[in-house]
Amino acid sequence: MTFVLIVITAVAAGWSLVARWLERGHVRAPLVLVSAGVVTGMFTHSQIAATLNSETAQHVAEVILAVLLFVDATELPGGRLFGSDPGAAARALLVALPLSLAAVVLLGTLMLPALPVVVLLLIACIIVPTDFAPAETLVRDTRIAARVRNVLNVESGYNDGVVSPLFLFALILAGSTSQAHTPVQALATAVPFAVKALVVGVVLGSSLGWLMITADRRHWMTGQSRRILVLVTPLLVYTVTVAAGGNGFVAAFVCGIAFRYVRRTPARQDEAHAPDASDFSLIEDTTSIMTMCMWFFFGNAAVLALSEGVHWPTLSLCLAALTVVRVVPILLAFLGSHFTWRERLMLGALGPRGTTSIVFGLLAFNALPDGPYADTALYAMTITVLGSVLLHGLGSMPVARLLTGPAPAR
């Protein structure tokens, strides 16, 4: 573990020194850390499984996911829950997302008949949620219609929070954390987890948001203390929820929504107390470091997964998840919407996978019993993210230009 920390910190330091120069060539931190993870994994191949499949790795991944969920819930644009176009965002999250999950499970029963449905559901939760780490420039490219970018941004921010309860339900049903062997038994375990998470998330998120506004108005806080409060909020919520026997991921996500709503509502009424964006700079930088760690371990996981050779049915399922299983549900969900067909195709084509899939995949590999189930989950995550890096990281802009066409961006 000491060697791994040395490599991660050294590579992160090297990237920091030349980040601007590298970004001119569209080489970003994830690619650098993945490369370092692959090279390291090739020399430490025998130790990769033990490193990834450890209690320490599981706890680290859990904390990282909790912080990511909180950040995703607090940084969405627009004053409403689903951004500036809540109807379109709801179509993507509440219609297209469930359809994609169901399609992956259905295809999985045909392509991977040896796997039980619950494991296929777990894999669907890993490979379906979108994340813009491999193609972050898309949400800032003004050549893409603003309403398309808004929906993609909201979907990317919310889908991991929507999927995480289902992911944990599938883990419980697979027998990883309890003796639940039926859906009813799994629900009996998962529902109380979710209820406690909702209560803790709402109470602590809204309370801390209100206390921050109150203390700031009375000039009790400093710039540093505000940044520290924002950083420790998801950690506090996660640990309190876990200690209470709840779902820490759901709590962190709900906390982010409540914190954002309470903290920003007074700002619309009194501009003198508008929140300073720098309050989130510490947690954003911390999240960037955490994400770098996840991309490094993804490089390790890629070496471990691909060393066993190509498993064509799983590869086909992952490629389908990146393409047709993404595009068709989006087209169905947006029937009758104000989006043009070109914009609907763009929404379906631009759905990268990244940090969320990596964390879910590592958690599944760690939590599931050793064997084909855990190995397939890791392999599916690896293939999907690698495919997304190629399809969305390198090919996203040509696709966007093709679908944008000569019409001016809105």
Summary of the structure (lengths in Angstrom):
residues: 410
radius of gyration: 20.8
end to end distance: 49.2
largest distance: 62.6
contacts: 1475
relative contact order: 0.17
helix: 78%
strand: 0%
